[in-house]
Each structure stands twice: as structure tokens, then as C-alpha cells.
Amino acid sequence: MNLSAVVTALRNAGCVFAEDEARLLTAAARTPGELATLVRRRCAGEPLEQVVGWAEFRGLRIALEPGVFVPRKRTEFLAERAAALARPGAVVVDLCCGSGAVGAAVAAAGPISLIAADIDPAAVRCARRNLPAGARVYEGDLFDALPTPLRHHVDVLVANVPYVPTGALSLLAPEARLHEPRIALDGGADGLDVLRRVAAGAPPWLAAGGHLLIETSEEQAPVAVEAFAAAGLRPQVATSDDTAVVIGGNVHLRQNR
């Protein structure tokens, strides 16, 4: 297939940015047969990033494989806020790390000690490819995945938890609904089930003066703030467009150590 034929196929499949996607697919294919396969996958509705095998995130190329959650452009704001709090040498944990995009972006901003964890084995494989040498990546359910010696030593705990309400999953674009793991999308009845678990479990892991950062929607932010406060964290909210990052400062740990 030549470039023009790829563009035509993508347009017919409803791809809005057919020209841009055609160039990426052509660059990703090593043979004409491979290009035809990639085009078929994309025309069938698979996310472009999974088809070409990578996503761009804060200037980094994040490796992906089929079935792994695709890092969103809006989540760059979460990574930016986390990087701003991560002093040189800080211990940073990327919880619910997915492909490791947030952790990779924070590490690219300055020297840190990075730990990441996710419950999805495919995501863990991708994170191990994407994170810098020296980073440790664990598989497991939230804090159960982390090594015990980290308790009371985490300076920045960043978590891009699922926050789509269960009832709204059917409204997601087919690319996400059909090709990304439900566990990376479904946040429970109001979208905040996992956020509450992370907020409640975070304080024993945070160093004195450490911070928890979680992405959510602006509409969900007030309830998220309540969850942070109930956990003993001092919450504040930073917003960018329609995305909110709730930041909780740990102010009680020093007396518990």
C-alpha cells in the first residue's frame, strides 16, 4: 500500500486525522505486508498507539502493546505537578502505573529513585521497558505490590487511578471501551472507589512532608478532596482544562515514625 491508499482506507474507516495516522503507520511498518496488517488493525478500531506500538507523552516515546491503557494527553498535567514536587533524589512511587508514562516523565525531569506498580501484567511489562535503569517495577494490587521498606519513605506518590463511573463506561469511545482493560477505566459507582482506597492507604507510606497526587475530573474533585482529608492529608486542587489533580500533603507522619 502506498501512502495515498493508506489515507483513503483510514478515511473510509472514519479516522479524522487520516493523513497524520497514515504517516505514523507507514513509518512503523517494516514491510508492505506489515503495513497492510497495521492498517487493518487501525481500521478495525484498535487505538493508533497500540497499533504502532508507542504513544508520545511529554516528549517521550512510551512503548505500548495491545490491550494496555494508552496514556492520555491530559495526564501530562499530573506528571508535571508530580515532577514539581520531586526534589533531586526524591523517592517517587508511580502507583497504577500502566505503561509507566507518568513515572518516566517525572524521572526525565530530574534524578529520582523511582518505583512503579500495577495490577495488570501487560502494563508491568511495558513499564519495565519504559522506565529508566534502576527503576523498580512490581505487579500487584495497589500498596500490596510495594516492598515494606518503602513505608514512611515515599516523597511523591503519584497515581493515575481509574475514575470513570461504571455507568458511564458504555459512553466511552470504542477505542477505549473495547481495547483497554476495564480495570484501568472503571472507578466504581461514582468513579472514585480506587481513589478512596489509595488516599486511605497512602499516609503510612509517605515520608514526613510527602505528597500524594491523583488525577480526577473537576466534577469529582470536591468528593476526592473529602477522601484526602478523611485520610489525614492536607488537600489542594490544581486544574488544567477539564482535568483536576488533587494533591495531599502529609502533615501527620512525623509523630508516627
Rosetta blueprint (number, residue, H / E / L):
1 M L
2 N L
3 L H
4 S H
5 A H
6 V H
7 V H
8 T H
9 A H
10 L H
11 R H
12 N H
13 A L
14 G L
15 C L
16 V L
17 F L
18 A H
19 E H
20 D H
21 E H
22 A H
23 R H
24 L H
25 L H
26 T H
27 A H
28 A H
29 A L
30 R L
31 T L
32 P H
33 G H
34 E H
35 L H
36 A H
37 T H
38 L H
39 V H
40 R H
41 R H
42 R H
43 C H
44 A L
45 G L
46 E L
47 P L
48 L H
49 E H
50 Q H
51 V H
52 V H
53 G L
54 W E
55 A E
56 E E
57 F E
58 R L
59 G L
60 L E
61 R E
62 I E
63 A E
64 L L
65 E L
66 P L
67 G L
68 V L
69 F L
70 V L
71 P L
72 R L
73 K H
74 R H
75 T H
76 E H
77 F H
78 L H
79 A H
80 E H
81 R H
82 A H
83 A H
84 A H
85 L H
86 A L
87 R L
88 P L
89 G L
90 A L
91 V E
92 V E
93 V E
94 D E
95 L E
96 C L
97 C L
98 G L
99 S L
100 G L
101 A H
102 V H
103 G H
104 A H
105 A H
106 V H
107 A H
108 A H
109 A H
110 G L
111 P L
112 I L
113 S E
114 L E
115 I E
116 A E
117 A E
118 D E
119 I L
120 D L
121 P H
122 A H
123 A H
124 V H
125 R H
126 C H
127 A H
128 R H
129 R H
130 N H
131 L L
132 P L
133 A L
134 G L
135 A L
136 R E
137 V E
138 Y E
139 E E
140 G L
141 D L
142 L H
143 F H
144 D H
145 A H
146 L L
147 P L
148 T H
149 P H
150 L H
151 R L
152 H L
153 H L
154 V E
155 D E
156 V E
157 L E
158 V E
159 A E
160 N L
161 V L
162 P L
163 Y L
164 V E
165 P L
166 T H
167 G H
168 A H
169 L H
170 S H
171 L H
172 L L
173 A L
174 P H
175 E H
176 A H
177 R H
178 L H
179 H H
180 E L
181 P L
182 R H
183 I H
184 A H
185 L L
186 D E
187 G L
188 G L
189 A L
190 D L
191 G L
192 L L
193 D H
194 V H
195 L H
196 R H
197 R H
198 V H
199 A H
200 A H
201 G H
202 A L
203 P H
204 P H
205 W H
206 L E
207 A E
208 A E
209 G E
210 G E
211 H E
212 L E
213 L E
214 I E
215 E E
216 T E
217 S E
218 E L
219 E L
220 Q L
221 A H
222 P H
223 V H
224 A H
225 V H
226 E H
227 A H
228 F H
229 A H
230 A H
231 A L
232 G L
233 L E
234 R E
235 P E
236 Q E
237 V E
238 A E
239 T E
240 S E
241 D L
242 D L
243 T E
244 A E
245 V E
246 V E
247 I E
248 G E
249 G E
250 N E
251 V L
252 H L
253 L H
254 R H
255 Q H
256 N H
257 R L
